[in-house]
Amino acid sequence: MNTKQTYYAGIDVSKEHLDVVLRPTGEYLRENNDERGIESLAARLKEASPALVVVEATGGMEQPVAAALAVGGLPVAIVNPRQVRDFAKAVGRLAKTDRIDAAVLAHFAEAVRPEPRPLADEHARELSALVLRRRQILDMITAEGNRARTAPKPVRRRIEAHLRWLRKELERANEDLEGAVRESPVWREKDDLLRSVPGVGPTLSATLLAELPELEYLDRRKLAALVGVAPLNRDSGTLRGIRTVGGGRSAIRKTLYMATLSATRHNPAIRSFYGRLVAAGKPKKVALTACMRKLLAIVGAVLRNRAPWDASRLAAGAT
């Protein structure tokens, strides 16, 4: 009986080229990273019909090819480069060329099978860019503030002038971010639902809408792993190491952390959950991470149910 071959594709994206390896056959092809090359690649991969195509996040260079493949109906996952590097070390692929990198991505697709990420539309990409810009401004404010504390007086005056300008830019970035969300009827509805949860403000809501489109589709365990707040084992033999969190989408995790700090004071479900954990002897950092997972589960439930926050109903269902 003939069985259809299942393929997995890895695409290494560079400024000039797209290098592709199909697994398990090892078939290799290269196209120029331009409109014609992307179109040709999409047609060739559509013929092969891979079960999954993995592309490494490369600061936005991966978006055109990922978009073309997703529009063509192919399942595409954009993955964290660090995960791929760790995987390559684990399987002993230490050499590095474009072709080898594509082969590692194809192997990663076959072995790990990351969840295909829904394609962001043009509005989502705009919102993501605004979220990123706001984050950059915050980083600059922090850096300049640190410099101002140790700078001599003439330099400090110039730094303080720059800080005033940056704070005005931050105000404008916040306005742009909120405006982008409210312009879309669909996103306005989701934003209203998310912000009905105590502790969720405009920044976390916009970040989730822009950078976590899987929020309403995945269960709480997968969401925790995706964001990087799932506890990771550090065990060996009879030794039991301290559980840690990491990986995932660090930008979301940072914003979620700040929102959870607010939620431990203003969200009754999170506040009581945090109190129980601390009373049971959990370190505050561990308790706060558990609250991050709980808040993520709650906002996911709010979107799935298409119903605003209800402490009596959602708090129990999202634990």
Backbone torsions as a table, in degrees:
resi	resn	phi	psi	omega
1	MET	NA	132.0	179.6
2	ASN	-78.9	131.7	174.2
3	THR	-115.7	138.6	-177.8
4	LYS	-72.4	132.5	178.7
5	GLN	-67.9	133.6	176.0
6	THR	-97.3	124.8	-177.4
7	TYR	-109.6	152.1	172.0
8	TYR	-131.2	134.9	-175.4
9	ALA	-117.4	140.9	173.0
10	GLY	-120.5	133.6	-179.2
11	ILE	-120.2	119.9	172.9
12	ASP	-93.4	120.8	-175.3
13	VAL	-102.8	124.7	171.1
14	SER	-125.5	175.7	-177.5
15	LYS	-61.5	-36.3	-174.5
16	GLU	-97.8	-34.4	-169.2
17	HIS	-133.5	161.8	170.9
18	LEU	-120.2	113.0	179.0
19	ASP	-103.2	128.8	-172.7
20	VAL	-127.3	135.9	173.0
21	VAL	-126.7	133.9	174.8
22	LEU	-100.3	134.1	177.8
23	ARG	-116.9	138.6	16.6
24	PRO	-94.7	0.2	-174.1
25	THR	-72.6	-25.0	-176.6
26	GLY	80.6	7.5	179.5
27	GLU	-58.4	136.1	-175.6
28	TYR	-123.6	139.7	173.6
29	LEU	-146.8	156.0	179.9
30	ARG	-133.6	136.9	175.8
31	GLU	-130.6	155.9	173.3
32	ASN	-68.9	143.7	179.0
33	ASN	-86.3	70.7	174.9
34	ASP	-142.7	-179.3	-173.7
35	GLU	-58.4	-44.8	-179.2
36	ARG	-66.9	-42.3	-179.6
37	GLY	-64.5	-41.3	179.1
38	ILE	-64.2	-41.5	179.0
39	GLU	-62.4	-43.1	179.1
40	SER	-64.7	-43.1	179.8
41	LEU	-62.8	-44.0	179.7
42	ALA	-60.1	-40.9	179.4
43	ALA	-65.2	-41.9	-178.0
44	ARG	-69.1	-39.0	178.8
45	LEU	-71.6	-31.6	178.6
46	LYS	-63.7	-34.8	176.4
47	GLU	-64.6	-42.3	-179.3
48	ALA	-72.4	-26.9	178.9
49	SER	51.2	60.9	-179.7
50	PRO	-66.5	150.5	178.0
51	ALA	-69.0	-26.0	-179.5
52	LEU	-160.4	139.3	173.8
53	VAL	-116.1	127.6	179.8
54	VAL	-111.6	131.5	177.7
55	VAL	-127.0	136.7	178.8
56	GLU	-82.3	139.5	175.5
57	ALA	-66.2	124.9	-176.7
58	THR	-131.3	46.9	176.0
59	GLY	69.1	24.0	177.4
60	GLY	107.1	-17.3	179.6
61	MET	-64.7	-23.2	-178.2
62	GLU	-78.8	-14.9	-171.8
63	GLN	-63.3	-45.0	-178.3
64	PRO	-60.1	-45.3	-179.1
65	VAL	-70.8	-38.9	178.2
66	ALA	-62.7	-40.3	179.0
67	ALA	-64.7	-44.4	-179.3
68	ALA	-62.3	-41.3	-179.8
69	LEU	-68.5	-42.2	-179.9
70	ALA	-65.2	-40.2	176.6
71	VAL	-61.7	-32.5	177.5
72	GLY	-78.6	3.0	175.9
73	GLY	88.5	11.2	-179.5
74	LEU	-91.6	139.8	179.0
75	PRO	-75.8	120.5	-175.0
76	VAL	-122.1	133.1	174.0
77	ALA	-119.5	125.1	174.0
78	ILE	-96.3	120.1	-168.9
79	VAL	-114.1	159.2	179.4
80	ASN	-71.2	127.0	-179.2
81	PRO	-56.4	-34.7	-178.8
82	ARG	-65.2	-37.8	177.2
83	GLN	-60.7	-41.0	-178.4
84	VAL	-68.9	-40.6	177.9
85	ARG	-61.9	-43.2	178.5
86	ASP	-63.2	-39.8	178.8
87	PHE	-64.4	-43.6	179.9
88	ALA	-60.0	-42.4	177.0
89	LYS	-63.1	-40.3	-177.6
90	ALA	-64.3	-33.2	-178.9
91	VAL	-98.3	7.0	174.3
92	GLY	78.0	20.8	178.5
93	ARG	-95.9	84.0	-174.3
94	LEU	-93.2	-24.0	177.0
95	ALA	-67.9	159.3	-175.3
96	LYS	-142.7	112.3	167.1
97	THR	-138.2	170.0	179.2
98	ASP	-59.7	-40.9	-178.6
99	ARG	-68.4	-42.5	178.3
100	ILE	-63.8	-41.2	178.9
101	ASP	-60.8	-40.7	177.8
102	ALA	-64.3	-39.1	179.2
103	ALA	-65.4	-39.7	177.6
104	VAL	-63.4	-41.4	178.6
105	LEU	-63.5	-39.5	177.7
106	ALA	-65.5	-41.6	177.2
107	HIS	-63.4	-41.6	177.1
108	PHE	-60.0	-42.5	179.1
109	ALA	-60.3	-43.9	-177.6
110	GLU	-70.4	-41.3	-173.8
111	ALA	-83.0	-42.8	-173.7
112	VAL	-93.8	-35.6	-179.4
113	ARG	52.0	62.4	178.2
114	PRO	-62.4	153.8	-178.4
115	GLU	-68.0	126.2	174.7
116	PRO	-59.1	134.5	-177.6
117	ARG	-93.6	130.4	177.6
118	PRO	-54.9	139.6	-178.2
119	LEU	-69.5	128.6	176.2
120	ALA	-75.4	133.3	176.9
121	ASP	-81.5	-179.2	-175.4
122	GLU	-60.5	-38.7	179.8
123	HIS	-66.3	-38.4	178.7
124	ALA	-65.6	-39.8	178.9
125	ARG	-65.3	-37.5	177.5
126	GLU	-63.5	-45.1	179.9
127	LEU	-63.6	-41.2	178.6
128	SER	-60.9	-40.2	178.5
129	ALA	-65.0	-38.4	178.6
130	LEU	-67.7	-40.0	177.0
131	VAL	-61.7	-44.2	179.0
132	LEU	-62.0	-43.5	-178.9
133	ARG	-63.2	-41.5	177.8
134	ARG	-60.1	-41.6	179.7
135	ARG	-64.2	-39.7	179.0
136	GLN	-64.1	-40.9	179.4
137	ILE	-63.7	-42.0	177.8
138	LEU	-61.0	-42.3	178.4
139	ASP	-62.2	-40.2	179.0
140	MET	-66.6	-39.0	178.4
141	ILE	-62.3	-43.3	178.5
142	THR	-62.4	-46.1	-178.4
143	ALA	-63.8	-44.4	-179.6
144	GLU	-67.3	-36.9	177.2
145	GLY	-62.5	-40.2	177.2
146	ASN	-64.4	-40.3	179.8
147	ARG	-66.9	-37.5	-176.7
148	ALA	-62.4	-30.5	-177.1
149	ARG	-68.0	-26.9	-176.4
150	THR	-114.4	-3.8	-175.6
151	ALA	-78.0	148.0	173.2
152	PRO	-65.5	160.4	-169.8
153	LYS	-53.7	-47.0	-179.2
154	PRO	-61.1	-38.9	179.6
155	VAL	-72.1	-39.1	-178.4
156	ARG	-60.4	-36.8	178.6
157	ARG	-60.5	-41.4	-179.6
158	ARG	-69.5	-38.0	177.9
159	ILE	-64.0	-42.4	-179.9
160	GLU	-65.2	-34.5	175.3
161	ALA	-64.6	-41.6	178.0
162	HIS	-65.1	-39.0	178.4
163	LEU	-62.3	-40.3	177.7
164	ARG	-60.6	-42.6	178.8
165	TRP	-64.6	-42.5	-179.4
166	LEU	-63.1	-39.2	179.9
167	ARG	-66.5	-35.2	174.3
168	LYS	-67.1	-39.5	176.0
169	GLU	-61.2	-38.9	178.5
170	LEU	-63.4	-40.9	176.4
171	GLU	-60.2	-44.1	178.9
172	ARG	-65.3	-39.5	179.3
173	ALA	-63.2	-40.8	177.2
174	ASN	-62.8	-41.1	178.3
175	GLU	-65.2	-43.8	178.9
176	ASP	-61.9	-40.5	-178.2
177	LEU	-64.6	-47.6	-180.0
178	GLU	-66.4	-38.6	178.5
179	GLY	-62.9	-40.1	-179.7
180	ALA	-63.8	-38.6	179.2
181	VAL	-68.2	-44.4	-174.1
182	ARG	-74.6	-17.0	179.2
183	GLU	-68.7	-29.0	-176.5
184	SER	-95.7	122.3	179.2
185	PRO	-58.7	-39.2	-179.5
186	VAL	-65.9	-48.1	-178.7
187	TRP	-69.8	-30.9	177.1
188	ARG	-62.2	-42.3	178.3
189	GLU	-62.3	-46.7	-178.9
190	LYS	-65.9	-39.0	178.6
191	ASP	-61.9	-42.6	178.3
192	ASP	-61.4	-40.9	179.3
193	LEU	-65.6	-47.2	-178.3
194	LEU	-62.9	-43.1	-176.0
195	ARG	-78.7	-3.0	171.4
196	SER	-74.0	-16.3	179.9
197	VAL	-83.7	119.5	179.1
198	PRO	-56.9	130.4	-177.6
199	GLY	104.4	-19.4	179.3
200	VAL	-95.6	112.9	178.9
201	GLY	-105.9	-173.4	-176.2
202	PRO	-62.0	-32.6	-178.0
203	THR	-69.9	-49.1	178.9
204	LEU	-64.2	-41.5	-179.9
205	SER	-59.1	-49.1	-179.9
206	ALA	-64.2	-38.5	179.0
207	THR	-63.6	-43.9	179.1
208	LEU	-65.1	-43.0	179.8
209	LEU	-63.5	-38.8	-175.7
210	ALA	-81.7	-37.4	-167.1
211	GLU	-117.8	-1.8	177.2
212	LEU	-136.3	65.3	-178.9
213	PRO	-66.2	-14.1	178.6
214	GLU	-78.4	-4.8	-169.3
215	LEU	-49.7	-44.6	-174.9
216	GLU	-88.1	-0.7	-174.9
217	TYR	-110.6	-21.5	-175.4
218	LEU	-102.6	153.9	176.5
219	ASP	-77.7	173.6	-171.6
220	ARG	-63.8	-34.1	-179.4
221	ARG	-69.1	-43.6	179.2
222	LYS	-66.9	-37.4	177.3
223	LEU	-63.5	-43.2	179.9
224	ALA	-61.2	-41.5	179.0
225	ALA	-67.5	-38.9	-177.5
226	LEU	-65.9	-38.7	-178.8
227	VAL	-83.6	-20.8	179.5
228	GLY	91.5	31.3	176.3
229	VAL	-116.7	11.3	175.5
230	ALA	-81.8	136.1	180.0
231	PRO	-68.8	133.9	-179.5
232	LEU	-106.2	132.9	179.3
233	ASN	-70.0	146.9	173.8
234	ARG	-133.3	61.1	-174.8
235	ASP	-108.6	151.9	175.3
236	SER	-153.3	117.5	-177.7
237	GLY	60.6	-124.9	179.5
238	THR	-89.2	-5.6	-179.7
239	LEU	-80.3	139.7	178.4
240	ARG	-120.5	107.4	-176.7
241	GLY	-81.5	171.8	177.9
242	ILE	-72.9	131.9	176.7
243	ARG	-69.1	138.2	179.9
244	THR	-129.6	166.3	173.7
245	VAL	-121.4	158.6	179.8
246	GLY	166.4	-178.7	-176.9
247	GLY	70.1	-158.3	178.1
248	GLY	65.3	-158.1	-176.1
249	ARG	-94.8	93.2	-171.0
250	SER	-62.4	-33.6	-179.0
251	ALA	-63.3	-40.5	177.0
252	ILE	-66.3	-41.5	-177.6
253	ARG	-60.2	-40.6	179.7
254	LYS	-63.8	-44.1	-179.7
255	THR	-68.2	-39.6	178.5
256	LEU	-63.0	-37.0	179.3
257	TYR	-59.9	-48.5	-178.4
258	MET	-64.5	-39.1	179.4
259	ALA	-66.5	-36.3	-179.3
260	THR	-68.0	-35.7	174.7
261	LEU	-56.8	-42.7	177.5
262	SER	-67.1	-40.4	-177.2
263	ALA	-65.6	-30.3	178.4
264	THR	-66.5	-15.2	176.6
265	ARG	-102.7	-33.8	-169.3
266	HIS	-113.4	-13.8	179.9
267	ASN	-102.4	116.2	-174.0
268	PRO	-59.3	-38.5	-179.4
269	ALA	-67.7	-44.7	-180.0
270	ILE	-69.4	-40.2	-179.2
271	ARG	-60.7	-46.6	-178.7
272	SER	-70.0	-37.3	178.3
273	PHE	-62.4	-45.6	179.1
274	TYR	-62.6	-43.5	-180.0
275	GLY	-61.4	-41.1	179.9
276	ARG	-64.3	-42.1	-178.4
277	LEU	-65.9	-44.2	179.6
278	VAL	-65.4	-40.6	179.0
279	ALA	-64.4	-29.1	179.0
280	ALA	-81.2	0.8	176.2
281	GLY	98.0	6.0	178.2
282	LYS	-72.1	138.3	173.8
283	PRO	-58.4	147.3	-175.5
284	LYS	-58.6	-37.1	179.8
285	LYS	-65.8	-39.9	177.5
286	VAL	-65.4	-43.7	179.2
287	ALA	-62.3	-40.2	-179.2
288	LEU	-67.0	-38.1	177.7
289	THR	-64.4	-40.2	176.6
290	ALA	-62.5	-37.4	177.4
291	CYS	-67.3	-34.1	175.3
292	MET	-60.4	-44.0	177.8
293	ARG	-62.3	-41.7	-178.1
294	LYS	-66.3	-43.4	179.3
295	LEU	-63.3	-40.0	177.6
296	LEU	-62.1	-41.8	178.2
297	ALA	-64.5	-39.5	-179.3
298	ILE	-64.1	-47.8	-177.6
299	VAL	-66.9	-32.7	175.1
300	GLY	-63.9	-41.5	179.2
301	ALA	-65.9	-38.4	178.8
302	VAL	-60.1	-44.7	-180.0
303	LEU	-69.3	-42.5	-179.3
304	ARG	-62.1	-41.6	-177.9
305	ASN	-79.5	-13.1	-176.3
306	ARG	52.1	41.6	179.2
307	ALA	-138.0	138.3	-179.5
308	PRO	-65.7	169.3	-177.1
309	TRP	-53.4	131.8	174.5
310	ASP	-139.5	104.2	-173.1
311	ALA	-56.2	-39.0	-175.4
312	SER	-71.3	-30.4	-175.8
313	ARG	-96.3	-48.2	-172.6
314	LEU	-79.0	-33.3	-176.2
315	ALA	-60.3	-42.4	-179.6
316	ALA	-71.3	-39.1	-175.9
317	GLY	-73.6	-19.7	-175.4
318	ALA	-99.3	0.4	-179.5
319	THR	-75.1	NA	NA
